[in-house]
Amino acid sequence: MEDRTQYEQASPVVQKRIQDSFDLQGLMSHLGARITHVGPGRVHIVLPARPEVTQQHGYVHAGATSAVADSAGGYAALTLFDEDSEVLTVEYKINLLAPAAGDHLEAVGTVLKPGRTLTVCQLEVYGVRVDGTRKLVANGQQTLIRISRPAAE
């Protein structure tokens, strides 16, 4: 049976809060990553395969792969919290299953267990070819801590 929750959209307010926060991330901007889906407990981030994010064999670098996975999980958790909360990664583990090849990578962060303090997310990264063929190239797990949003200065 297909999981219909993967298509649910977060409210417009939550989508804007996630996108506004994402837009402040210099690394994601530098990499050329963009958010393509924001749902309750689920976020997708796409990273185009460009020479600037590859390693010596032409595959997307593990550092770039890991970075988009980490951000997808963090934002998936943030979708479930109130506007006064932020998240920080406590730890994550990623398994690189295959060379990160394709037209782009798609990182999917999914909340497995939300909590008042700690939240656990599943991380998946797919290599996506121009014809739409997808291959799982990395997966992992992440623990995040909820913190209070810093006061505006």
CORWOKA-V158306 format. One record per residue. N is the residue number from 1. RES is the residue in one small letter. SS is DSSP state (H for helix, E for strand, - for the rest). Layout:
BEGIN
N&RES&SS + N&RES&SS
END
This chain:
BEGIN
1&m&- + 2&e&- + 3&d&- + 4&r&H + 5&t&H + 6&q&H + 7&y&H + 8&e&- + 9&q&- + 10&a&- + 11&s&- + 12&p&H + 13&v&H + 14&v&H + 15&q&H + 16&k&H + 17&r&H + 18&i&H + 19&q&H + 20&d&H + 21&s&H + 22&f&H + 23&d&H + 24&l&- + 25&q&- + 26&g&H + 27&l&H + 28&m&H + 29&s&H + 30&h&H + 31&l&H + 32&g&- + 33&a&E + 34&r&E + 35&i&E + 36&t&E + 37&h&E + 38&v&E + 39&g&E + 40&p&- + 41&g&- + 42&r&E + 43&v&E + 44&h&E + 45&i&E + 46&v&E + 47&l&E + 48&p&E + 49&a&- + 50&r&- + 51&p&H + 52&e&H + 53&v&H + 54&t&E + 55&q&- + 56&q&- + 57&h&- + 58&g&- + 59&y&- + 60&v&E + 61&h&- + 62&a&H + 63&g&H + 64&a&H + 65&t&H + 66&s&H + 67&a&H + 68&v&H + 69&a&H + 70&d&H + 71&s&H + 72&a&H + 73&g&H + 74&g&H + 75&y&H + 76&a&H + 77&a&H + 78&l&H + 79&t&- + 80&l&- + 81&f&- + 82&d&- + 83&e&- + 84&d&- + 85&s&E + 86&e&E + 87&v&E + 88&l&E + 89&t&E + 90&v&E + 91&e&E + 92&y&E + 93&k&E + 94&i&E + 95&n&E + 96&l&E + 97&l&- + 98&a&- + 99&p&- + 100&a&- + 101&a&- + 102&g&- + 103&d&- + 104&h&E + 105&l&E + 106&e&E + 107&a&E + 108&v&E + 109&g&E + 110&t&E + 111&v&E + 112&l&E + 113&k&E + 114&p&- + 115&g&- + 116&r&- + 117&t&- + 118&l&E + 119&t&E + 120&v&E + 121&c&E + 122&q&E + 123&l&E + 124&e&E + 125&v&E + 126&y&E + 127&g&E + 128&v&E + 129&r&- + 130&v&- + 131&d&- + 132&g&- + 133&t&- + 134&r&E + 135&k&E + 136&l&E + 137&v&E + 138&a&E + 139&n&E + 140&g&E + 141&q&E + 142&q&E + 143&t&E + 144&l&E + 145&i&E + 146&r&E + 147&i&E + 148&s&E + 149&r&- + 150&p&- + 151&a&- + 152&a&- + 153&e&-
END
